[in-house]
Amino acid sequence: QQLRRRQARRRVVHLAGLSLPGFLLEVSGSPLEVYLYPTAAERTRDAAGLDTMPPAVPNASRPRYIVSGNLVAIHVSPRDALAERVENVLTARHAGAP
């Protein structure tokens, strides 16, 4: 029953430009979309067209892209410390993905 509740809370998301669906999580009240690829090479090919450059002027509502190994994640948070922690965790975990 607990597994069913967890699965019910997981929402599938789609981002224009990416061929795989992702899933939406909530991290301390902020949305985090996660897209996982079988390999880093597939992620590289699929995500080549994404504009992942951070804005020249910080903007709390602009998505922050985290691209590492076989992962693409999109996080929107007005809290810089939280955004940095999320990025550190995800890049550390997925940097060595095949």
C-alpha positions in Angstrom: 0.0 0.0 0.0 2.8 2.4 0.8 4.4 1.7 -2.6 1.1 2.5 -4.3 0.9 5.8 -2.5 4.5 6.7 -3.6 3.8 5.8 -7.2 0.6 7.8 -7.2 2.5 10.9 -6.1 5.1 10.4 -8.9 4.1 12.4 -12.0 5.4 11.9 -15.4 6.6 15.0 -17.2 7.7 15.8 -20.8 10.0 18.5 -22.0 10.1 19.8 -25.5 13.4 18.7 -27.1 13.8 15.6 -25.0 12.7 12.2 -26.3 12.3 10.5 -23.0 9.7 11.2 -20.3 10.9 12.3 -16.9 9.4 12.4 -13.5 8.5 15.3 -11.3 9.7 15.4 -7.7 9.3 18.0 -5.0 12.4 19.1 -3.1 11.7 21.3 -0.1 8.7 22.8 -1.9 10.4 23.3 -5.3 9.8 21.3 -8.4 12.5 19.1 -9.7 12.1 17.3 -13.1 14.4 14.3 -13.6 15.2 12.7 -17.0 17.4 9.5 -16.9 19.0 8.0 -20.0 20.4 4.5 -20.4 23.9 6.0 -21.1 25.6 9.4 -20.9 26.1 9.3 -24.7 22.4 9.0 -25.3 21.8 11.9 -22.9 24.4 14.0 -24.8 22.7 13.4 -28.1 19.2 13.9 -26.9 19.9 17.1 -24.8 22.2 18.8 -27.3 19.6 21.4 -28.2 18.7 22.5 -24.7 19.6 26.0 -23.6 21.2 25.3 -20.3 23.1 28.6 -19.9 22.3 30.3 -16.6 20.8 33.8 -16.9 23.1 36.8 -16.8 20.9 38.2 -14.0 19.8 35.7 -11.4 16.1 35.0 -11.6 14.3 32.8 -9.1 11.7 31.6 -11.6 14.2 30.6 -14.3 14.9 26.8 -14.4 18.4 25.6 -13.4 19.6 22.8 -15.6 21.7 20.0 -14.1 23.4 17.9 -16.7 25.7 15.1 -15.6 26.4 11.6 -16.7 23.1 10.1 -17.9 21.0 12.7 -16.2 19.2 15.9 -17.1 17.4 17.6 -14.2 15.5 20.9 -14.2 15.1 22.6 -10.8 13.2 25.8 -10.1 13.9 27.3 -6.7 14.3 30.9 -5.3 16.7 29.5 -2.7 20.2 29.5 -4.0 21.5 27.3 -1.2 18.9 24.6 -1.9 19.5 24.8 -5.6 23.3 24.3 -5.0 22.7 21.3 -2.7 20.4 19.6 -5.2 23.0 20.2 -8.0 25.8 18.9 -5.8 23.9 15.7 -4.9 22.8 15.0 -8.5 26.2 15.7 -10.1 28.0 13.6 -7.5 25.7 10.6 -8.0 25.5 10.7 -11.8 29.0 11.8 -12.8 30.2 8.3 -13.2 27.2 6.9 -15.1 28.1 4.7 -18.1 
